[in-house]
Amino acid sequence: MALPKELDADKVRAVKEAIGKMTPQQIADLPPLEDDDFKLFGIISQYYCFIDLNLRRALEIMHAAKRLPPEHVKKYPNYRDADLAGILRGSAEKMDPNVESLEETLFRLEEIGRCRTYRNLVSHFAGKRYPNEDVYVFASKSDADARQVLGKELPTHGVHFSIAGRSEYFKLADLLNEHQAWLSKKIPEWDKRYLQDQDTKA
């Protein structure tokens, strides 16, 4: 599971330093998530459910139209969710710029792949708030995540913490809404262009 790099912001650094000095009980006593936070996390997770649904629909179209990148044909359709946007981006790079808005398409697919790492935090990590700070404190006991981010396994009783800006997550939700709405409109467009119209020509 890919995880994001922590934002290089003063609020994140300050809380990260404070967490490092806290006892386990003090960390356990951090404020819980509020209703708005749970709603936000659910929105972000559901946006990615729709994004992944439509990424796979798009790849189905590209496979049927023989437009998948050659190196990914053999594994179709058994792709990891984390790889979907990158594979589709490979197909998009070969599209005709005279009929496709390639700059927008490539940008949005890259953003979908990049933002997934932030979705992983709200979907797979335990979340807390921090008093009087605009951040989330995420915690995981996964050695795999620790190796990826910290370069080593967690010690006995160790927990991996990740700090992220709260207001940035609200902006992320708005961005993902735009991306998922764009992608849902591309599916019938690509189906017509690369399958239906090609059948007519044949």
N, C-alpha and C positions, 0 to 999 in steps of 0.2 A: 504494500500500500504506500503510495507516494504521499509525502507530507511536505507542507510549505516551509520555506525559510521564514523565521520570525521577522516581522517588520522592524526596520531599524528606526524606531521612534523612541523618544524620551520616555513616554508613558510605558512602553513595553519593557525597556531596559530597567526602569526603576522598579517595576513590579517583579521582574525576573530576579533582580538582586534581593528584593525583600523576601521572596518565596524561598530562596536559597538559605536564608537565615532562620526560617520558621521551623518550629517543631511539627511533627506529624499531627498533633492535636490542634495546633493553631491552623494548619492547612485544612483539616477536617471541619473546623469552625468557620471557614470562609462562607460568605453569604451564598445561598442557593440561587440557581437561575430563577428568573421571574417569568410570568406568563408570556410577556412579549418576547423573551428569549426563546422559549419553547416554540412559540409560533414561528419565529424567524427561522429556527433550525429546521422545523418541519417544511417550511416554504422552500428553503434551499435544497433539502433532500428531495422533495417532490419535483422541483425544477429539473434536477439531475435524472430523476426517473423518466421524465418525459424526454429529456435530451438523449439519454441512452436508448430509449425506445426508438426515437427517430434517427439516431446515428445508425442503429442496426437496420432500420428500414432503408436508409440511404445506401448502406453497404450492400444490401440485398439487390437494390437497383443496379449498383455498379457491377456487382458480380454477374447478374443476368445480362448486362450490356457489355460484358467483358472489358470493364474499365477499372478493375481492381489493380493495384500495383502488383506486378508479377511475383514479388517475394512474399506476398500475403495470400495468394490464391489457394495454396495447398491447405492452409489452416482454416479457410472459410468453412463454416461460420463461427468457429470456436475461438473467438477473440476475447481477451480480457476487456472489461469495461474501460480500464485506463488506457487501452491502445486504440479505442474506436476512433477518436477524433483525429489522431495522427494518421491512421490508415486512410480515412476519408480525405484527409488533406492531400495525401499522395495521389488520390484519384482526381481531386480538384485541380491540382497543379497541371494536369494534362488537358483540362477543359479549354474550350475555345474562348479566348478573351473577348471576342466579338459578340458573343451571346451570353457570357457569364460575367458577373461582377466579381472578377477574381480577387481583387484586392480586399473587398469586404468578406468574401467567402473564406479566404485564407486567414484573415485576421480573426474572424469569429471562431473558426475551428481551433486556432492556436489558443485563443482565450478560454474556450471551453476546456481544453486540455490543462491549461495552467490553473484555472480556478478550481478544478476538481480536487486539488490538494487541500484547499481550504474547506471544501465540503467534507473531506475525510475526517477533519477534526470534529465537526459537529455531529457526524454520524457514528464515529468509532471511539471518540474520547469522552470521558466524563467531564462535564463542565461546571464551573463555579464562577461567581462574580468576585470582584475585589473591592473592598470598601472605598467609596469616593473616587474610583478610577474608571475610566472608559475602556475597560479591557475585560476579556474572558481569560480564565485560568483553566486550561485543559490538562487532564491527567490520564496516563495510560500505564499499564503494567506489561505491555508487549515488548519482549526482548527484540523482536524483529524490527519494530519501530525505533527502538533505542539504538540498535546497530546502524540503522539507516541514517539517523540524525546525529547521534553522539559518537558513532564509530566503535561502540563497545556494548556488551550486554549489561543489563541492570544488575547492580549488586543485590545481595540479599536484603529484602525489605525496601529496595529502591523503587522509585516511581519516576517516570519520565513526564516532565511538565512542558507545556508549550503555551506561550502567552500571545494573545492576538487582540487587536483593537476591536472594540464592540461596534463603534460607529462604522468601521470599515465593512463589517459584515452586513449591515443594512444597505450599504452601497453595493455590495456584492449581489445581494438579492435582486436589486433593481437591474443590475447588469445581466444576471442570469435570465431574468424575465425577458429581456430583449433578445438574448441569444436563443432561448427555447422557442420564442414566437417566430423568429426568423427561420430557424431550422424546420419548424412544422410547416411553414409555407413553401420551403424548398422541396419537400418530398413530392407533392403532386407535380410540381414544375419539372423536376428531374425525371420523374416517371414518364411524363409526356415527352420530354425532349429526347431521352436516351433509350426509351423502350417503345412507347406507342408510335411516335413519329418514325422511328427506325423500322418498325413493323410495316408501317404504311409504305415506306420507300421500297421495302423488300417486296 
